[in-house]
Amino acid sequence: MKPTPLLVETAGKRKPGRALDLACGHGRNAMWLAEHGWQVTAVDRSPVAIPEVDARVADLEKHEFPIEEAAWDLIVVSYYLQRDLFEPIKRGLKPGGVALVIVHIFEPGHEHSRFSLQPGELRTYFEGWEIVHYYEGKPRDPDHKRAVAEIVATRPLTRL
């Protein structure tokens, strides 16, 4: 299982620190981070064993995993959408920390779903942050076919 290309590009340029992988699935991103020196906590509602990773079983929709404030250097959410997680994610990052989010977006011919954002919507959740990367369109991850929105946003060093 290969990690998502955006994660490799983003985390590969940063000094390893504490990373949180929310809705980690089988753990492909968490595994890559751990192999590259990050201290990783991975959260999913399905149990998963990932070597060198603190894997937690929690239902994010039921808020069973509280995101510690100003504790993380990197928070990853890959192909999972839960709008009410954006604020805890932002608070959970240390100043200068990075949020990396990839979600599906609505596109013509697909039915509307609470698991997809409107085009342009993802950027609005990170207003006032440094947007290092923003993309909407065909996914670069070969495991996914539907249109995505990707963002890499850095938490400001001072309070907003």
C-alpha positions as CSV (number, residue, x, y, z in Angstrom):
1,M,0.0,0.0,0.0
2,K,1.5,3.3,-1.1
3,P,0.8,6.5,0.8
4,T,-1.0,9.3,-0.9
5,P,1.4,11.3,-3.1
6,L,0.5,14.6,-1.4
7,L,1.6,13.2,1.9
8,V,5.0,12.1,0.6
9,E,5.5,15.5,-1.0
10,T,4.5,17.4,2.1
11,A,5.9,15.4,5.0
12,G,9.0,14.6,3.1
13,K,10.0,18.3,3.2
14,R,9.4,18.7,6.9
15,K,11.4,17.8,10.0
16,P,9.6,14.8,11.5
17,G,7.6,15.5,14.6
18,R,4.2,14.4,16.0
19,A,1.7,13.4,13.4
20,L,-2.0,12.5,13.7
21,D,-3.7,10.5,10.9
22,L,-7.5,10.7,11.3
23,A,-9.7,8.1,9.7
24,C,-6.5,6.2,8.8
25,G,-8.2,3.2,7.2
26,H,-5.5,0.5,6.6
27,G,-2.8,2.9,7.8
28,R,-0.9,3.5,4.5
29,N,-0.1,7.1,5.4
30,A,0.6,6.4,9.1
31,M,3.0,3.6,8.1
32,W,4.9,5.9,5.7
33,L,5.2,8.6,8.3
34,A,6.4,6.2,11.0
35,E,9.0,4.8,8.5
36,H,10.3,8.3,8.0
37,G,10.8,9.2,11.6
38,W,7.5,10.7,12.6
39,Q,5.8,9.8,16.0
40,V,2.4,8.8,14.7
41,T,-1.0,8.4,16.2
42,A,-3.5,6.8,13.8
43,V,-7.3,6.9,14.5
44,D,-10.0,4.8,12.9
45,R,-13.2,3.2,14.0
46,S,-11.9,-0.1,12.7
47,P,-9.0,-1.7,14.5
48,V,-5.8,-1.7,12.6
49,A,-2.3,-2.8,13.7
50,I,0.5,-0.6,12.2
51,P,4.1,-1.2,13.3
52,E,5.6,1.7,15.2
53,V,2.3,3.6,15.3
54,D,0.0,4.4,18.2
55,A,-3.2,3.0,16.7
56,R,-6.4,4.0,18.3
57,V,-9.9,2.7,17.8
58,A,-12.5,5.5,18.0
59,D,-15.6,6.7,16.2
60,L,-14.8,10.2,15.0
61,E,-18.4,11.0,14.3
62,K,-19.2,10.3,17.9
63,H,-16.2,12.4,19.0
64,E,-14.6,9.5,20.8
65,F,-11.1,10.8,20.1
66,P,-10.5,14.3,21.5
67,I,-7.8,16.1,19.5
68,E,-5.3,17.6,21.9
69,E,-4.8,21.3,21.4
70,A,-1.5,22.6,20.0
71,A,0.0,19.1,20.2
72,W,0.6,18.1,16.6
73,D,3.1,19.1,13.9
74,L,1.0,17.4,11.1
75,I,-2.6,16.3,11.0
76,V,-3.7,14.2,8.0
77,V,-7.2,13.5,6.8
78,S,-7.2,11.6,3.6
79,Y,-10.4,10.7,1.8
80,Y,-12.7,11.3,4.8
81,L,-15.0,14.2,5.4
82,Q,-16.5,15.3,8.7
83,R,-17.0,19.0,8.6
84,D,-17.1,19.4,12.4
85,L,-13.5,18.1,12.6
86,F,-12.0,21.1,10.9
87,E,-12.0,23.4,13.9
88,P,-10.5,20.7,16.3
89,I,-7.9,19.9,13.6
90,K,-6.9,23.6,13.4
91,R,-6.7,23.9,17.2
92,G,-4.8,20.7,17.4
93,L,-1.9,21.9,15.4
94,K,1.1,23.6,16.9
95,P,1.8,27.1,15.6
96,G,3.5,26.4,12.2
97,G,2.0,22.9,12.1
98,V,0.4,21.6,8.9
99,A,-3.0,20.3,8.1
100,L,-3.2,18.0,5.0
101,V,-6.7,17.3,3.9
102,I,-7.9,15.4,0.8
103,V,-11.7,15.0,0.3
104,H,-14.0,14.2,-2.6
105,I,-15.9,17.1,-4.2
106,F,-19.3,17.1,-5.9
107,E,-19.0,16.7,-9.6
108,P,-21.7,16.5,-12.4
109,G,-23.1,13.0,-12.8
110,H,-22.5,11.9,-9.2
111,E,-25.2,12.0,-6.5
112,H,-24.8,14.5,-3.7
113,S,-23.5,13.1,-0.5
114,R,-22.6,14.5,3.0
115,F,-19.1,13.0,2.3
116,S,-18.4,15.4,-0.5
117,L,-17.7,19.1,-0.5
118,Q,-18.7,21.8,-3.0
119,P,-16.0,23.0,-5.2
120,G,-14.1,25.8,-3.4
121,E,-15.5,24.8,0.0
122,L,-12.4,23.3,1.5
123,R,-10.4,26.5,1.2
124,T,-13.0,28.4,3.3
125,Y,-12.2,26.2,6.4
126,F,-8.7,27.5,6.4
127,E,-9.2,31.2,5.9
128,G,-6.3,33.2,7.5
129,W,-3.9,30.3,7.2
130,E,-1.0,30.0,4.8
131,I,-2.2,27.8,1.9
132,V,0.9,25.9,0.8
133,H,-1.0,23.8,-1.7
134,Y,-4.6,23.8,-3.0
135,Y,-5.9,21.7,-5.8
136,E,-9.3,20.6,-7.2
137,G,-9.7,18.0,-9.9
138,K,-8.8,14.5,-10.8
139,P,-7.0,12.7,-7.9
140,R,-3.3,11.9,-8.3
141,D,-3.8,8.8,-6.0
142,P,-4.4,5.8,-8.3
143,D,-6.7,4.2,-5.7
144,H,-9.3,7.0,-6.2
145,K,-11.2,8.0,-9.3
146,R,-13.6,10.8,-8.2
147,A,-12.7,14.5,-8.2
148,V,-11.0,15.7,-5.1
149,A,-10.1,18.9,-3.2
150,E,-6.6,18.9,-1.6
151,I,-5.2,21.4,0.8
152,V,-2.0,21.8,2.7
153,A,-2.4,24.7,5.2
154,T,0.0,26.0,7.8
155,R,-1.2,27.2,11.2
156,P,-0.2,30.8,11.7
157,L,2.5,31.4,14.3
158,T,0.3,34.0,16.0
159,R,-3.3,33.7,17.0
160,L,-5.9,34.8,14.5
